């Protein structure tokens, strides 16, 4: 049972010093990392590809808008 679970169960929590709180935090982080379901290499490459394609699409869209607005402003003021 983790430290926070004991406190939630009604057991009194003792006052911790600075280093005690740091140690408790690190223990809780390690406990949470053990619960993580890490992606497989195949899933990781799929996620990577989706992100890169999305970024390229947004860059193309922003570039097209920039080009269109640039042409419009140059036509308007030239």
mmCIF file of the N, C-alpha and C atoms, coordinates in Angstrom:
data_MODEL
# 
_entry.id   MODEL 
# 
loop_
_atom_site.group_PDB 
_atom_site.id 
_atom_site.type_symbol 
_atom_site.label_atom_id 
_atom_site.label_alt_id 
_atom_site.label_comp_id 
_atom_site.label_asym_id 
_atom_site.label_entity_id 
_atom_site.label_seq_id 
_atom_site.pdbx_PDB_ins_code 
_atom_site.Cartn_x 
_atom_site.Cartn_y 
_atom_site.Cartn_z 
_atom_site.occupancy 
_atom_site.B_iso_or_equiv 
_atom_site.pdbx_formal_charge 
_atom_site.auth_seq_id 
_atom_site.auth_comp_id 
_atom_site.auth_asym_id 
_atom_site.auth_atom_id 
_atom_site.pdbx_PDB_model_num 
ATOM 1   N N  . UNK A 1 1  ? 0.855  -1.175 0.000   1.00 0.00 ? 1  UNK A N  1 
ATOM 2   C CA . UNK A 1 1  ? 0.000  0.000  0.000   1.00 0.00 ? 1  UNK A CA 1 
ATOM 3   C C  . UNK A 1 1  ? 0.897  1.233  0.000   1.00 0.00 ? 1  UNK A C  1 
ATOM 4   N N  . UNK A 1 2  ? 0.595  2.182  -0.862  1.00 0.00 ? 2  UNK A N  1 
ATOM 5   C CA . UNK A 1 2  ? 1.424  3.386  -0.961  1.00 0.00 ? 2  UNK A CA 1 
ATOM 6   C C  . UNK A 1 2  ? 1.169  4.314  0.216   1.00 0.00 ? 2  UNK A C  1 
ATOM 7   N N  . UNK A 1 3  ? 2.035  5.289  0.355   1.00 0.00 ? 3  UNK A N  1 
ATOM 8   C CA . UNK A 1 3  ? 1.936  6.243  1.461   1.00 0.00 ? 3  UNK A CA 1 
ATOM 9   C C  . UNK A 1 3  ? 0.629  7.028  1.390   1.00 0.00 ? 3  UNK A C  1 
ATOM 10  N N  . UNK A 1 4  ? 0.250  7.454  0.188   1.00 0.00 ? 4  UNK A N  1 
ATOM 11  C CA . UNK A 1 4  ? -0.972 8.241  0.045   1.00 0.00 ? 4  UNK A CA 1 
ATOM 12  C C  . UNK A 1 4  ? -2.209 7.379  0.292   1.00 0.00 ? 4  UNK A C  1 
ATOM 13  N N  . UNK A 1 5  ? -2.135 6.076  -0.038  1.00 0.00 ? 5  UNK A N  1 
ATOM 14  C CA . UNK A 1 5  ? -3.259 5.185  0.204   1.00 0.00 ? 5  UNK A CA 1 
ATOM 15  C C  . UNK A 1 5  ? -3.451 4.971  1.708   1.00 0.00 ? 5  UNK A C  1 
ATOM 16  N N  . UNK A 1 6  ? -2.354 4.892  2.441   1.00 0.00 ? 6  UNK A N  1 
ATOM 17  C CA . UNK A 1 6  ? -2.460 4.765  3.897   1.00 0.00 ? 6  UNK A CA 1 
ATOM 18  C C  . UNK A 1 6  ? -3.094 6.001  4.505   1.00 0.00 ? 6  UNK A C  1 
ATOM 19  N N  . UNK A 1 7  ? -2.721 7.164  3.997   1.00 0.00 ? 7  UNK A N  1 
ATOM 20  C CA . UNK A 1 7  ? -3.288 8.403  4.518   1.00 0.00 ? 7  UNK A CA 1 
ATOM 21  C C  . UNK A 1 7  ? -4.774 8.476  4.194   1.00 0.00 ? 7  UNK A C  1 
ATOM 22  N N  . UNK A 1 8  ? -5.165 8.004  3.005   1.00 0.00 ? 8  UNK A N  1 
ATOM 23  C CA . UNK A 1 8  ? -6.567 8.026  2.619   1.00 0.00 ? 8  UNK A CA 1 
ATOM 24  C C  . UNK A 1 8  ? -7.378 7.012  3.423   1.00 0.00 ? 8  UNK A C  1 
ATOM 25  N N  . UNK A 1 9  ? -6.719 5.949  3.890   1.00 0.00 ? 9  UNK A N  1 
ATOM 26  C CA . UNK A 1 9  ? -7.415 4.921  4.658   1.00 0.00 ? 9  UNK A CA 1 
ATOM 27  C C  . UNK A 1 9  ? -7.685 5.363  6.089   1.00 0.00 ? 9  UNK A C  1 
ATOM 28  N N  . UNK A 1 10 ? -7.189 6.508  6.474   1.00 0.00 ? 10 UNK A N  1 
ATOM 29  C CA . UNK A 1 10 ? -7.473 7.021  7.798   1.00 0.00 ? 10 UNK A CA 1 
ATOM 30  C C  . UNK A 1 10 ? -6.325 6.892  8.777   1.00 0.00 ? 10 UNK A C  1 
ATOM 31  N N  . UNK A 1 11 ? -5.231 6.300  8.374   1.00 0.00 ? 11 UNK A N  1 
ATOM 32  C CA . UNK A 1 11 ? -4.086 6.202  9.271   1.00 0.00 ? 11 UNK A CA 1 
ATOM 33  C C  . UNK A 1 11 ? -3.396 7.556  9.327   1.00 0.00 ? 11 UNK A C  1 
ATOM 34  N N  . UNK A 1 12 ? -2.999 7.971  10.494  1.00 0.00 ? 12 UNK A N  1 
ATOM 35  C CA . UNK A 1 12 ? -2.364 9.285  10.593  1.00 0.00 ? 12 UNK A CA 1 
ATOM 36  C C  . UNK A 1 12 ? -1.028 9.314  9.859   1.00 0.00 ? 12 UNK A C  1 
ATOM 37  N N  . UNK A 1 13 ? -0.772 10.408 9.180   1.00 0.00 ? 13 UNK A N  1 
ATOM 38  C CA . UNK A 1 13 ? 0.472  10.575 8.433   1.00 0.00 ? 13 UNK A CA 1 
ATOM 39  C C  . UNK A 1 13 ? 1.421  11.406 9.290   1.00 0.00 ? 13 UNK A C  1 
ATOM 40  N N  . UNK A 1 14 ? 2.628  10.890 9.498   1.00 0.00 ? 14 UNK A N  1 
ATOM 41  C CA . UNK A 1 14 ? 3.574  11.616 10.330  1.00 0.00 ? 14 UNK A CA 1 
ATOM 42  C C  . UNK A 1 14 ? 4.179  12.769 9.558   1.00 0.00 ? 14 UNK A C  1 
ATOM 43  N N  . UNK A 1 15 ? 4.650  13.752 10.249  1.00 0.00 ? 15 UNK A N  1 
ATOM 44  C CA . UNK A 1 15 ? 5.272  14.920 9.626   1.00 0.00 ? 15 UNK A CA 1 
ATOM 45  C C  . UNK A 1 15 ? 6.619  14.502 9.061   1.00 0.00 ? 15 UNK A C  1 
ATOM 46  N N  . UNK A 1 16 ? 6.845  14.793 7.778   1.00 0.00 ? 16 UNK A N  1 
ATOM 47  C CA . UNK A 1 16 ? 8.084  14.405 7.112   1.00 0.00 ? 16 UNK A CA 1 
ATOM 48  C C  . UNK A 1 16 ? 8.942  15.636 6.899   1.00 0.00 ? 16 UNK A C  1 
ATOM 49  N N  . UNK A 1 17 ? 10.233 15.403 6.924   1.00 0.00 ? 17 UNK A N  1 
ATOM 50  C CA . UNK A 1 17 ? 11.173 16.472 6.632   1.00 0.00 ? 17 UNK A CA 1 
ATOM 51  C C  . UNK A 1 17 ? 11.300 16.668 5.134   1.00 0.00 ? 17 UNK A C  1 
ATOM 52  N N  . UNK A 1 18 ? 12.156 17.590 4.753   1.00 0.00 ? 18 UNK A N  1 
ATOM 53  C CA . UNK A 1 18 ? 12.359 17.925 3.347   1.00 0.00 ? 18 UNK A CA 1 
ATOM 54  C C  . UNK A 1 18 ? 12.795 16.706 2.550   1.00 0.00 ? 18 UNK A C  1 
ATOM 55  N N  . UNK A 1 19 ? 13.818 15.990 3.008   1.00 0.00 ? 19 UNK A N  1 
ATOM 56  C CA . UNK A 1 19 ? 14.325 14.831 2.282   1.00 0.00 ? 19 UNK A CA 1 
ATOM 57  C C  . UNK A 1 19 ? 13.357 13.659 2.346   1.00 0.00 ? 19 UNK A C  1 
ATOM 58  N N  . UNK A 1 20 ? 12.593 13.567 3.409   1.00 0.00 ? 20 UNK A N  1 
ATOM 59  C CA . UNK A 1 20 ? 11.573 12.529 3.505   1.00 0.00 ? 20 UNK A CA 1 
ATOM 60  C C  . UNK A 1 20 ? 10.484 12.712 2.471   1.00 0.00 ? 20 UNK A C  1 
ATOM 61  N N  . UNK A 1 21 ? 10.090 13.978 2.236   1.00 0.00 ? 21 UNK A N  1 
ATOM 62  C CA . UNK A 1 21 ? 9.081  14.258 1.213   1.00 0.00 ? 21 UNK A CA 1 
ATOM 63  C C  . UNK A 1 21 ? 9.622  13.962 -0.183  1.00 0.00 ? 21 UNK A C  1 
ATOM 64  N N  . UNK A 1 22 ? 10.897 14.283 -0.410  1.00 0.00 ? 22 UNK A N  1 
ATOM 65  C CA . UNK A 1 22 ? 11.507 13.981 -1.720  1.00 0.00 ? 22 UNK A CA 1 
ATOM 66  C C  . UNK A 1 22 ? 11.542 12.472 -1.947  1.00 0.00 ? 22 UNK A C  1 
ATOM 67  N N  . UNK A 1 23 ? 11.951 11.723 -0.917  1.00 0.00 ? 23 UNK A N  1 
ATOM 68  C CA . UNK A 1 23 ? 12.005 10.261 -1.037  1.00 0.00 ? 23 UNK A CA 1 
ATOM 69  C C  . UNK A 1 23 ? 10.612 9.685  -1.284  1.00 0.00 ? 23 UNK A C  1 
ATOM 70  N N  . UNK A 1 24 ? 9.596  10.220 -0.590  1.00 0.00 ? 24 UNK A N  1 
ATOM 71  C CA . UNK A 1 24 ? 8.222  9.764  -0.794  1.00 0.00 ? 24 UNK A CA 1 
ATOM 72  C C  . UNK A 1 24 ? 7.780  10.036 -2.229  1.00 0.00 ? 24 UNK A C  1 
ATOM 73  N N  . UNK A 1 25 ? 8.102  11.219 -2.736  1.00 0.00 ? 25 UNK A N  1 
ATOM 74  C CA . UNK A 1 25 ? 7.743  11.568 -4.104  1.00 0.00 ? 25 UNK A CA 1 
ATOM 75  C C  . UNK A 1 25 ? 8.386  10.602 -5.097  1.00 0.00 ? 25 UNK A C  1 
ATOM 76  N N  . UNK A 1 26 ? 9.669  10.309 -4.926  1.00 0.00 ? 26 UNK A N  1 
ATOM 77  C CA . UNK A 1 26 ? 10.373 9.400  -5.843  1.00 0.00 ? 26 UNK A CA 1 
ATOM 78  C C  . UNK A 1 26 ? 9.774  8.006  -5.772  1.00 0.00 ? 26 UNK A C  1 
ATOM 79  N N  . UNK A 1 27 ? 9.448  7.538  -4.565  1.00 0.00 ? 27 UNK A N  1 
ATOM 80  C CA . UNK A 1 27 ? 8.810  6.221  -4.433  1.00 0.00 ? 27 UNK A CA 1 
ATOM 81  C C  . UNK A 1 27 ? 7.464  6.183  -5.143  1.00 0.00 ? 27 UNK A C  1 
ATOM 82  N N  . UNK A 1 28 ? 6.685  7.261  -5.019  1.00 0.00 ? 28 UNK A N  1 
ATOM 83  C CA . UNK A 1 28 ? 5.383  7.307  -5.669  1.00 0.00 ? 28 UNK A CA 1 
ATOM 84  C C  . UNK A 1 28 ? 5.522  7.358  -7.191  1.00 0.00 ? 28 UNK A C  1 
ATOM 85  N N  . UNK A 1 29 ? 6.523  8.072  -7.681  1.00 0.00 ? 29 UNK A N  1 
ATOM 86  C CA . UNK A 1 29 ? 6.761  8.125  -9.128  1.00 0.00 ? 29 UNK A CA 1 
ATOM 87  C C  . UNK A 1 29 ? 7.109  6.742  -9.650  1.00 0.00 ? 29 UNK A C  1 
ATOM 88  N N  . UNK A 1 30 ? 7.978  6.030  -8.952  1.00 0.00 ? 30 UNK A N  1 
ATOM 89  C CA . UNK A 1 30 ? 8.370  4.682  -9.372  1.00 0.00 ? 30 UNK A CA 1 
ATOM 90  C C  . UNK A 1 30 ? 7.166  3.747  -9.344  1.00 0.00 ? 30 UNK A C  1 
ATOM 91  N N  . UNK A 1 31 ? 6.321  3.858  -8.308  1.00 0.00 ? 31 UNK A N  1 
ATOM 92  C CA . UNK A 1 31 ? 5.112  3.034  -8.238  1.00 0.00 ? 31 UNK A CA 1 
ATOM 93  C C  . UNK A 1 31 ? 4.185  3.302  -9.422  1.00 0.00 ? 31 UNK A C  1 
ATOM 94  N N  . UNK A 1 32 ? 4.037  4.567  -9.802  1.00 0.00 ? 32 UNK A N  1 
ATOM 95  C CA . UNK A 1 32 ? 3.174  4.906  -10.931 1.00 0.00 ? 32 UNK A CA 1 
ATOM 96  C C  . UNK A 1 32 ? 3.772  4.429  -12.248 1.00 0.00 ? 32 UNK A C  1 
ATOM 97  N N  . UNK A 1 33 ? 5.094  4.519  -12.402 1.00 0.00 ? 33 UNK A N  1 
ATOM 98  C CA . UNK A 1 33 ? 5.728  4.070  -13.636 1.00 0.00 ? 33 UNK A CA 1 
ATOM 99  C C  . UNK A 1 33 ? 5.598  2.563  -13.828 1.00 0.00 ? 33 UNK A C  1 
ATOM 100 N N  . UNK A 1 34 ? 5.490  1.826  -12.738 1.00 0.00 ? 34 UNK A N  1 
ATOM 101 C CA . UNK A 1 34 ? 5.296  0.374  -12.853 1.00 0.00 ? 34 UNK A CA 1 
ATOM 102 C C  . UNK A 1 34 ? 3.916  0.047  -13.424 1.00 0.00 ? 34 UNK A C  1 
ATOM 103 N N  . UNK A 1 35 ? 2.956  0.977  -13.287 1.00 0.00 ? 35 UNK A N  1 
ATOM 104 C CA . UNK A 1 35 ? 1.596  0.753  -13.772 1.00 0.00 ? 35 UNK A CA 1 
ATOM 105 C C  . UNK A 1 35 ? 1.437  1.120  -15.247 1.00 0.00 ? 35 UNK A C  1 
ATOM 106 N N  . UNK A 1 36 ? 2.423  1.782  -15.813 1.00 0.00 ? 36 UNK A N  1 
ATOM 107 C CA . UNK A 1 36 ? 2.321  2.259  -17.193 1.00 0.00 ? 36 UNK A CA 1 
ATOM 108 C C  . UNK A 1 36 ? 2.341  1.089  -18.162 1.00 0.00 ? 36 UNK A C  1 
ATOM 109 N N  . UNK A 1 37 ? 1.454  1.151  -19.160 1.00 0.00 ? 37 UNK A N  1 
ATOM 110 C CA . UNK A 1 37 ? 1.458  0.171  -20.241 1.00 0.00 ? 37 UNK A CA 1 
ATOM 111 C C  . UNK A 1 37 ? 2.240  0.806  -21.382 1.00 0.00 ? 37 UNK A C  1 
ATOM 112 N N  . UNK A 1 38 ? 3.468  0.347  -21.579 1.00 0.00 ? 38 UNK A N  1 
ATOM 113 C CA . UNK A 1 38 ? 4.340  0.934  -22.582 1.00 0.00 ? 38 UNK A CA 1 
ATOM 114 C C  . UNK A 1 38 ? 3.959  0.426  -23.962 1.00 0.00 ? 38 UNK A C  1 
ATOM 115 N N  . UNK A 1 39 ? 4.012  1.284  -24.977 1.00 0.00 ? 39 UNK A N  1 
ATOM 116 C CA . UNK A 1 39 ? 3.652  0.834  -26.333 1.00 0.00 ? 39 UNK A CA 1 
ATOM 117 C C  . UNK A 1 39 ? 4.708  -0.104 -26.909 1.00 0.00 ? 39 UNK A C  1 
ATOM 118 N N  . UNK A 1 40 ? 4.249  -0.971 -27.802 1.00 0.00 ? 40 UNK A N  1 
ATOM 119 C CA . UNK A 1 40 ? 5.189  -1.848 -28.494 1.00 0.00 ? 40 UNK A CA 1 
ATOM 120 C C  . UNK A 1 40 ? 5.928  -1.024 -29.547 1.00 0.00 ? 40 UNK A C  1 
ATOM 121 N N  . UNK A 1 41 ? 6.963  -1.594 -30.131 1.00 0.00 ? 41 UNK A N  1 
ATOM 122 C CA . UNK A 1 41 ? 7.736  -0.866 -31.143 1.00 0.00 ? 41 UNK A CA 1 
ATOM 123 C C  . UNK A 1 41 ? 6.862  -0.563 -32.365 1.00 0.00 ? 41 UNK A C  1 
ATOM 124 N N  . UNK A 1 42 ? 5.988  -1.492 -32.728 1.00 0.00 ? 42 UNK A N  1 
ATOM 125 C CA . UNK A 1 42 ? 5.087  -1.275 -33.861 1.00 0.00 ? 42 UNK A CA 1 
ATOM 126 C C  . UNK A 1 42 ? 4.132  -0.110 -33.577 1.00 0.00 ? 42 UNK A C  1 
ATOM 127 N N  . UNK A 1 43 ? 3.543  -0.078 -32.384 1.00 0.00 ? 43 UNK A N  1 
ATOM 128 C CA . UNK A 1 43 ? 2.658  1.027  -32.006 1.00 0.00 ? 43 UNK A CA 1 
ATOM 129 C C  . UNK A 1 43 ? 3.412  2.348  -31.979 1.00 0.00 ? 43 UNK A C  1 
ATOM 130 N N  . UNK A 1 44 ? 4.643  2.312  -31.482 1.00 0.00 ? 44 UNK A N  1 
ATOM 131 C CA . UNK A 1 44 ? 5.456  3.517  -31.397 1.00 0.00 ? 44 UNK A CA 1 
ATOM 132 C C  . UNK A 1 44 ? 5.720  4.103  -32.772 1.00 0.00 ? 44 UNK A C  1 
ATOM 133 N N  . UNK A 1 45 ? 6.055  3.255  -33.756 1.00 0.00 ? 45 UNK A N  1 
ATOM 134 C CA . UNK A 1 45 ? 6.291  3.734  -35.122 1.00 0.00 ? 45 UNK A CA 1 
ATOM 135 C C  . UNK A 1 45 ? 5.002  4.257  -35.744 1.00 0.00 ? 45 UNK A C  1 
ATOM 136 N N  . UNK A 1 46 ? 3.878  3.622  -35.437 1.00 0.00 ? 46 UNK A N  1 
ATOM 137 C CA . UNK A 1 46 ? 2.590  4.093  -35.945 1.00 0.00 ? 46 UNK A CA 1 
ATOM 138 C C  . UNK A 1 46 ? 2.280  5.482  -35.405 1.00 0.00 ? 46 UNK A C  1 
ATOM 139 N N  . UNK A 1 47 ? 2.450  5.674  -34.099 1.00 0.00 ? 47 UNK A N  1 
ATOM 140 C CA . UNK A 1 47 ? 2.203  6.986  -33.484 1.00 0.00 ? 47 UNK A CA 1 
ATOM 141 C C  . UNK A 1 47 ? 3.146  8.037  -34.059 1.00 0.00 ? 47 UNK A C  1 
ATOM 142 N N  . UNK A 1 48 ? 4.407  7.668  -34.229 1.00 0.00 ? 48 UNK A N  1 
ATOM 143 C CA . UNK A 1 48 ? 5.400  8.584  -34.786 1.00 0.00 ? 48 UNK A CA 1 
ATOM 144 C C  . UNK A 1 48 ? 4.995  9.015  -36.191 1.00 0.00 ? 48 UNK A C  1 
ATOM 145 N N  . UNK A 1 49 ? 4.582  8.061  -37.014 1.00 0.00 ? 49 UNK A N  1 
ATOM 146 C CA . UNK A 1 49 ? 4.185  8.362  -38.390 1.00 0.00 ? 49 UNK A CA 1 
ATOM 147 C C  . UNK A 1 49 ? 2.961  9.273  -38.418 1.00 0.00 ? 49 UNK A C  1 
ATOM 148 N N  . UNK A 1 50 ? 1.988  9.001  -37.580 1.00 0.00 ? 50 UNK A N  1 
ATOM 149 C CA . UNK A 1 50 ? 0.784  9.829  -37.525 1.00 0.00 ? 50 UNK A CA 1 
ATOM 150 C C  . UNK A 1 50 ? 1.146  11.266 -37.143 1.00 0.00 ? 50 UNK A C  1 
ATOM 151 N N  . UNK A 1 51 ? 2.005  11.435 -36.165 1.00 0.00 ? 51 UNK A N  1 
ATOM 152 C CA . UNK A 1 51 ? 2.398  12.775 -35.730 1.00 0.00 ? 51 UNK A CA 1 
ATOM 153 C C  . UNK A 1 51 ? 3.147  13.506 -36.832 1.00 0.00 ? 51 UNK A C  1 
ATOM 154 N N  . UNK A 1 52 ? 4.086  12.841 -37.490 1.00 0.00 ? 52 UNK A N  1 
ATOM 155 C CA . UNK A 1 52 ? 4.865  13.489 -38.552 1.00 0.00 ? 52 UNK A CA 1 
ATOM 156 C C  . UNK A 1 52 ? 3.957  13.876 -39.714 1.00 0.00 ? 52 UNK A C  1 
ATOM 157 N N  . UNK A 1 53 ? 3.040  12.993 -40.115 1.00 0.00 ? 53 UNK A N  1 
ATOM 158 C CA . UNK A 1 53 ? 2.121  13.312 -41.218 1.00 0.00 ? 53 UNK A CA 1 
ATOM 159 C C  . UNK A 1 53 ? 1.238  14.494 -40.835 1.00 0.00 ? 53 UNK A C  1 
ATOM 160 N N  . UNK A 1 54 ? 0.744  14.515 -39.631 1.00 0.00 ? 54 UNK A N  1 
ATOM 161 C CA . UNK A 1 54 ? -0.095 15.622 -39.169 1.00 0.00 ? 54 UNK A CA 1 
ATOM 162 C C  . UNK A 1 54 ? 0.683  16.938 -39.181 1.00 0.00 ? 54 UNK A C  1 
ATOM 163 N N  . UNK A 1 55 ? 1.916  16.923 -38.707 1.00 0.00 ? 55 UNK A N  1 
ATOM 164 C CA . UNK A 1 55 ? 2.728  18.139 -38.694 1.00 0.00 ? 55 UNK A CA 1 
ATOM 165 C C  . UNK A 1 55 ? 3.005  18.624 -40.108 1.00 0.00 ? 55 UNK A C  1 
ATOM 166 N N  . UNK A 1 56 ? 3.322  17.713 -41.016 1.00 0.00 ? 56 UNK A N  1 
ATOM 167 C CA . UNK A 1 56 ? 3.566  18.101 -42.410 1.00 0.00 ? 56 UNK A CA 1 
ATOM 168 C C  . UNK A 1 56 ? 2.295  18.690 -43.025 1.00 0.00 ? 56 UNK A C  1 
ATOM 169 N N  . UNK A 1 57 ? 1.147  18.115 -42.745 1.00 0.00 ? 57 UNK A N  1 
ATOM 170 C CA . UNK A 1 57 ? -0.119 18.633 -43.272 1.00 0.00 ? 57 UNK A CA 1 
ATOM 171 C C  . UNK A 1 57 ? -0.394 20.041 -42.737 1.00 0.00 ? 57 UNK A C  1 
ATOM 172 N N  . UNK A 1 58 ? -0.176 20.261 -41.458 1.00 0.00 ? 58 UNK A N  1 
ATOM 173 C CA . UNK A 1 58 ? -0.391 21.585 -40.875 1.00 0.00 ? 58 UNK A CA 1 
ATOM 174 C C  . UNK A 1 58 ? 0.599  22.591 -41.467 1.00 0.00 ? 58 UNK A C  1 
ATOM 175 N N  . UNK A 1 59 ? 1.854  22.166 -41.667 1.00 0.00 ? 59 UNK A N  1 
ATOM 176 C CA . UNK A 1 59 ? 2.845  23.055 -42.286 1.00 0.00 ? 59 UNK A CA 1 
ATOM 177 C C  . UNK A 1 59 ? 2.426  23.431 -43.701 1.00 0.00 ? 59 UNK A C  1 
ATOM 178 N N  . UNK A 1 60 ? 1.933  22.476 -44.480 1.00 0.00 ? 60 UNK A N  1 
ATOM 179 C CA . UNK A 1 60 ? 1.492  22.752 -45.852 1.00 0.00 ? 60 UNK A CA 1 
ATOM 180 C C  . UNK A 1 60 ? 0.299  23.704 -45.849 1.00 0.00 ? 60 UNK A C  1 
ATOM 181 N N  . UNK A 1 61 ? -0.639 23.476 -44.966 1.00 0.00 ? 61 UNK A N  1 
ATOM 182 C CA . UNK A 1 61 ? -1.814 24.344 -44.863 1.00 0.00 ? 61 UNK A CA 1 
ATOM 183 C C  . UNK A 1 61 ? -1.404 25.766 -44.481 1.00 0.00 ? 61 UNK A C  1 
ATOM 184 N N  . UNK A 1 62 ? -0.535 25.899 -43.489 1.00 0.00 ? 62 UNK A N  1 
ATOM 185 C CA . UNK A 1 62 ? -0.066 27.217 -43.065 1.00 0.00 ? 62 UNK A CA 1 
ATOM 186 C C  . UNK A 1 62 ? 0.737  27.891 -44.179 1.00 0.00 ? 62 UNK A C  1 
ATOM 187 N N  . UNK A 1 63 ? 1.566  27.136 -44.878 1.00 0.00 ? 63 UNK A N  1 
ATOM 188 C CA . UNK A 1 63 ? 2.330  27.688 -45.994 1.00 0.00 ? 63 UNK A CA 1 
ATOM 189 C C  . UNK A 1 63 ? 1.430  28.168 -47.117 1.00 0.00 ? 63 UNK A C  1 
ATOM 190 N N  . UNK A 1 64 ? 0.375  27.406 -47.430 1.00 0.00 ? 64 UNK A N  1 
ATOM 191 C CA . UNK A 1 64 ? -0.567 27.806 -48.476 1.00 0.00 ? 64 UNK A CA 1 
ATOM 192 C C  . UNK A 1 64 ? -1.305 29.082 -48.084 1.00 0.00 ? 64 UNK A C  1 
ATOM 193 N N  . UNK A 1 65 ? -1.730 29.168 -46.827 1.00 0.00 ? 65 UNK A N  1 
ATOM 194 C CA . UNK A 1 65 ? -2.381 30.395 -46.353 1.00 0.00 ? 65 UNK A CA 1 
ATOM 195 C C  . UNK A 1 65 ? -1.427 31.581 -46.416 1.00 0.00 ? 65 UNK A C  1 
ATOM 196 N N  . UNK A 1 66 ? -0.191 31.379 -46.006 1.00 0.00 ? 66 UNK A N  1 
ATOM 197 C CA . UNK A 1 66 ? 0.804  32.443 -46.040 1.00 0.00 ? 66 UNK A CA 1 
ATOM 198 C C  . UNK A 1 66 ? 1.022  32.917 -47.476 1.00 0.00 ? 66 UNK A C  1 
ATOM 199 N N  . UNK A 1 67 ? 1.139  31.979 -48.398 1.00 0.00 ? 67 UNK A N  1 
ATOM 200 C CA . UNK A 1 67 ? 1.333  32.326 -49.809 1.00 0.00 ? 67 UNK A CA 1 
ATOM 201 C C  . UNK A 1 67 ? 0.131  33.095 -50.346 1.00 0.00 ? 67 UNK A C  1 
ATOM 202 N N  . UNK A 1 68 ? -1.077 32.619 -50.027 1.00 0.00 ? 68 UNK A N  1 
ATOM 203 C CA . UNK A 1 68 ? -2.296 33.269 -50.512 1.00 0.00 ? 68 UNK A CA 1 
ATOM 204 C C  . UNK A 1 68 ? -2.425 34.684 -49.949 1.00 0.00 ? 68 UNK A C  1 
ATOM 205 N N  . UNK A 1 69 ? -2.198 34.848 -48.659 1.00 0.00 ? 69 UNK A N  1 
ATOM 206 C CA . UNK A 1 69 ? -2.297 36.182 -48.061 1.00 0.00 ? 69 UNK A CA 1 
ATOM 207 C C  . UNK A 1 69 ? -1.203 37.098 -48.581 1.00 0.00 ? 69 UNK A C  1 
ATOM 208 N N  . UNK A 1 70 ? -0.018 36.567 -48.812 1.00 0.00 ? 70 UNK A N  1 
ATOM 209 C CA . UNK A 1 70 ? 1.074  37.359 -49.361 1.00 0.00 ? 70 UNK A CA 1 
ATOM 210 C C  . UNK A 1 70 ? 0.701  37.872 -50.750 1.00 0.00 ? 70 UNK A C  1 
ATOM 211 N N  . UNK A 1 71 ? 0.169  36.979 -51.599 1.00 0.00 ? 71 UNK A N  1 
ATOM 212 C CA . UNK A 1 71 ? -0.250 37.383 -52.950 1.00 0.00 ? 71 UNK A CA 1 
ATOM 213 C C  . UNK A 1 71 ? -1.355 38.438 -52.876 1.00 0.00 ? 71 UNK A C  1 
ATOM 214 N N  . UNK A 1 72 ? -2.323 38.240 -51.992 1.00 0.00 ? 72 UNK A N  1 
ATOM 215 C CA . UNK A 1 72 ? -3.444 39.188 -51.863 1.00 0.00 ? 72 UNK A CA 1 
ATOM 216 C C  . UNK A 1 72 ? -2.942 40.565 -51.412 1.00 0.00 ? 72 UNK A C  1 
ATOM 217 N N  . UNK A 1 73 ? -2.065 40.597 -50.430 1.00 0.00 ? 73 UNK A N  1 
ATOM 218 C CA . UNK A 1 73 ? -1.541 41.876 -49.921 1.00 0.00 ? 73 UNK A CA 1 
ATOM 219 C C  . UNK A 1 73 ? -0.696 42.548 -50.982 1.00 0.00 ? 73 UNK A C  1 
ATOM 220 N N  . UNK A 1 74 ? 0.136  41.794 -51.695 1.00 0.00 ? 74 UNK A N  1 
ATOM 221 C CA . UNK A 1 74 ? 0.969  42.381 -52.750 1.00 0.00 ? 74 UNK A CA 1 
ATOM 222 C C  . UNK A 1 74 ? 0.106  42.925 -53.892 1.00 0.00 ? 74 UNK A C  1 
ATOM 223 N N  . UNK A 1 75 ? -0.980 42.219 -54.243 1.00 0.00 ? 75 UNK A N  1 
ATOM 224 C CA . UNK A 1 75 ? -1.883 42.691 -55.276 1.00 0.00 ? 75 UNK A CA 1 
ATOM 225 C C  . UNK A 1 75 ? -2.609 43.958 -54.817 1.00 0.00 ? 75 UNK A C  1 
ATOM 226 N N  . UNK A 1 76 ? -3.003 43.988 -53.506 1.00 0.00 ? 76 UNK A N  1 
ATOM 227 C CA . UNK A 1 76 ? -3.760 45.112 -52.960 1.00 0.00 ? 76 UNK A CA 1 
ATOM 228 C C  . UNK A 1 76 ? -2.902 46.377 -52.892 1.00 0.00 ? 76 UNK A C  1 
ATOM 229 N N  . UNK A 1 77 ? -1.655 46.268 -52.456 1.00 0.00 ? 77 UNK A N  1 
ATOM 230 C CA . UNK A 1 77 ? -0.822 47.440 -52.235 1.00 0.00 ? 77 UNK A CA 1 
ATOM 231 C C  . UNK A 1 77 ? 0.139  47.739 -53.383 1.00 0.00 ? 77 UNK A C  1 
ATOM 232 N N  . UNK A 1 78 ? 0.235  46.886 -54.375 1.00 0.00 ? 78 UNK A N  1 
ATOM 233 C CA . UNK A 1 78 ? 1.203  47.134 -55.465 1.00 0.00 ? 78 UNK A CA 1 
ATOM 234 C C  . UNK A 1 78 ? 0.589  47.817 -56.647 1.00 0.00 ? 78 UNK A C  1 
# 
